[in-house]
Amino acid sequence: MGGSSLQPVLIGGTGRSGSTIIGHLLDHHPDLTLTRPMEVRFITGNDGFVDALTKANTPTGQAAAELAVDRLLSRWFFRAENVGLHTSMDKEFVVDLTSKYLQVFPRDPQQATQDLVYSIMDKVATGCGAIRWVDTTPANARKADRVESVYPESKVVIVTRDGRDVAASFVHQDFGPNDVFAALDQWEQRMVKSHTATENSAPGRVLTFELVDLVRNRREATLKALREHIGVSESPEMLDWFNVNITAESSHTGRWRRDFDDRTVEAIDAHYSEICSRLASKGIPIPASGDES
């Protein structure tokens, strides 16, 4: 594994912020391929291999490595019939890799992590015909700095979105918070973590942009910035897909006002205002409102 395979594009966000649609957009560039599954999870997901590497050489390091292995085999290998690492490799292959990983981890955690991750992602890339792959695990945003030690040549893209729309979207999913106020609190926590990870990353590795800029306010400029950050040329195929599929209508901007009664909308807005004040006090940019002109 080498060359472009070691220069992946890692897209992330707070969840329900637009990372999936950006992954599909980039998948329409001839030089980029969205992974199958499009969220591999095991690298930057909670208690994954990046987290274990961060804890290496601490009293909990080996336990973290063992937990990452357990989650890989029991959670991320097979997530659904057509979703999981099983679609591009057999379990014996992964079991063998994890055994070697646990043996090497105590003396050389970075090498152990890279060997395992590169081997798995080589299989994933081969399975989907990727030369340079794109992953849309949301946690890529809040682990942007940690994943740098595994993929130092990676490019990270973070998509931000009005937290009220993020929270409203979560309520309609079968994962994540099902209470709009809990979802707002989660959005705040993830915005803080993403900002911190960006600050701790090497200059030029992370691009952050607002979903509303791509879908409406600064469409062409934002698309150009995205392409230049990743380092790919203009693509008619990607542009055509962008013009048809990435629109203000498809992004459901301002849904938080439409999905709740007036009293709840007022309470959401008040809670969000407090959150934004706290974020602003930490120097964290607040995404523009989706229903602003």
N, C-alpha and C positions, 0 to 999 in steps of 0.2 A: 504494500500500500504506500503510495507516495504522491507527489505532485499535487494536483487539484483536490484529491481526496483528503489531504491534510489541511485544506483551506475551506472548510465548510462554512455555510451561512446559517447562523443560529438565530432564529426569530423568537422573540418572547414578548410578554406583556403581563398584565394583571389577571389574565383570563377574561374572555369575552370582550377583548379590546381590539381585535382585528388581526391577530397573528396568523390565524388560519387562512384568511383571505389573501394575506400577503404571501403566504407559502404557495397558494395556488397561482397567484400572479407570477411569481418567480419560476414556477414549474413550467410556464409557457415560454421561458427563454431557452434557446437551444443548448446553452452551456450549463444549465442548472437543472437539477431534478429533485423534486420533493420525495423524501424518504417514504417507504411503505413498511410499517405504519408512518404516518406523517408526524407523529409525536413518538419518538423512540423511548422517551422517559427515563431510561436507566442511567443516562449520563448525568443530567442535572435535576432529575426529579427528587422529591423528598427522600432522604436517606439513600440516595444513589451513590454512584462511584465518585463523583466530585465531592460530595459531602464527606465520604470516607477518607479521601485524600487530604481534605482540609484538617481532619482529626488525626492524621498519621503522626507518629512519634509523640502521642499523648497517651495517658492511661486508658482511654476509651477507643484508641485507634483500631485495634484488632477487632473489637466488638462491632465497630462501625463498618469495617470491611466485611465481616460476616453477615451483618444486617443487609448491606448492599447486595451481597450474593443471594441472600434469601429472597429479597424483593425482586431481583432479576428473574429468579427461577419460578417463584410462586405468583408473581403479579404481572410483570412486564413481558415475560416470554409468551404467554398466551392470555390475551385480554378478551378476545372474542373470536368467533370462527375465522374472520378475515382480518383481524387486528391484533398484531403482536409480532414479536421477532420470529415466531414459528413459521411465518410465511416465507422466510428466506433461509432458514437453517434448521437443523434438527437439534433436539435437546441434548443429545450426547456430546455434540460439539461444544455447546455452552457449558455443560457440566465439566468437561475436560479443561476448558479455559478457566473456569472459576477455581478449580482445584489448583492449577498452576498459580493463579493470582494470589490465593491465600498463602501459598508457600513463599512467594517472592515479596509480598507486601511488607512483612516486618523489617526486611533489610533494605528494600528499595521501593517504597510505595509509589513513586511517580512512574518508574519503569513498569511496575506491575499493572498500574492503572492504564497506562498507554497501551501496553501489550494487549490487554483484554478489550479495551474500547476500540482500538484500531482493528483488531481481528473481527469483532462483531460487526462494526460498521463497514468493513470491507465486504462481508457477506451481504449486508443490507444493500450497499451500493451496487454490488454485482446483480442482486436480485431485481433491482429496478432500473438497471442499465445506466447508473449515474457515474459521471466522471467527477463532478463537483456536486455534492449533495446539500440539501436544505432541510433543516429540522425545525418544527414549530412547537416544541415543548415550551409552554408558557414560562416555566421556571428558568429558561435561558436568560431572561431579563434580570432576575434577582441573583443569578449565579454567574453573571458575565465575567466577573473578575476571577472566580474560582476555576472556571472551565479553561481559562487562559493557560494554566499549567499543563493541561492535557492537549489542547489545540492552540498553541501560541499564534498560529497564522490564521485563525478563524476570524470571521467578521460577525459581529452581533448587531441585530436590528431590533430595537424596542419600539413597539407601537403603544401609544397612550390614547386614552379616550375619556370623555366626560364620565366621571365616576358614577353619576346617577344613572346613565345609560348602561354602564357595566353592571351595576347592582340590579337594575330592572331585568336585564338579560339573564342573570344568574337565577332569578326567581323562577324562570320558565324552564330551567334545565333539571335533569335528574342527577346532577352532581353539584358540589359546592353549596354555599349557603342558600337556603330557601326562604330566608327572611331578608327583606330589602335593607334593613338597617345593619344586620350582621354582614351583609355583602358590602355595604359601604365601608364598614370598619376593616374588612379584609382588603378592600381596594386601597385604603390608606396605608396599611401595613406593607402591602406589596409595592406601592409607589415609593415608600421610604427605602425598602430593600433594593429596589431597582436603581434608585438614585445613588445609593451608597456603592453598589457594585460598579456602576458607571464611573464614579469618581475614582475607584480603586483600579480601574482597568487601564491598560496601556493607551496612550493617546492614539486616536484614529481607529481604534478597534470597534467602538460602539457608535451607532447612529440612532438617535431617538427622534421620532417625529409623531405628530398628532394624526390620528385617523381622519379627523375632519379636514385636515389640510389635503390629504390624498384624495378624499372623495369629493371635496367641494372647493375649499378656499384657495389652495395653491396646487392644483392637480399636476400640471406639467412640471413645475419646479420641484415638487416633492418627489415625483417619479424619477426625475433626472438625478436628484440627490441620492436616492436609493440605489439607482443603477451605478452611479459613480463610486459610492461607498463600497459596493460589492466588487466593483471592477469589471463590469461586463459592458459590452457594446450595446448600441440601440438594437432592438429586436422588433420587427414588424408584427411577429406573432404575439409577443407579449403586449405590445401597444394595442393591438386589435382587441385582445381579451380584456385589457384594462378599460378601454372605452366602453365596452358592452357590459362588463360585470361590476366594475367598481364605481358606484354612483351613490349620491346622497340618499336616494330612495332605498337602495339595497342595504345600506348601513343602519337603517332604522334610527337615525338621529332623533333625539328628543322623545324617545319612546317612554321615558320615565314620566312624562307629563300625561301621556295617553293611557298608560296601563293601570293607573291608580285613581282613586277618588280624590276630590279636591282637598280634603283634610289630610290625607296621606301625602299628597304632593307637597303641601305646605310643610309637613313635618320632615319629609325627605330633603327639601331645599334648606331647611334650617340646620339639619344635621350635617349636610354636605358643606354648608357655609363654615361651620365650626372646623370641619376636617381641613378645608382649604386654608383656613387661617393658620392652622398648625403646620401644614405643609409649607406654606409661604414663609413662615418664620424660620424654617430650616433651609430655605433657598431652593425648594423643589418647585419647578414650574408646574402650573395648573393647566391641564388641557382646556382648550376653549369649549364653550358650551356648544353642543351639537345643533341647537336651534337658534344660534346667533346668525345674523346675516353678515 
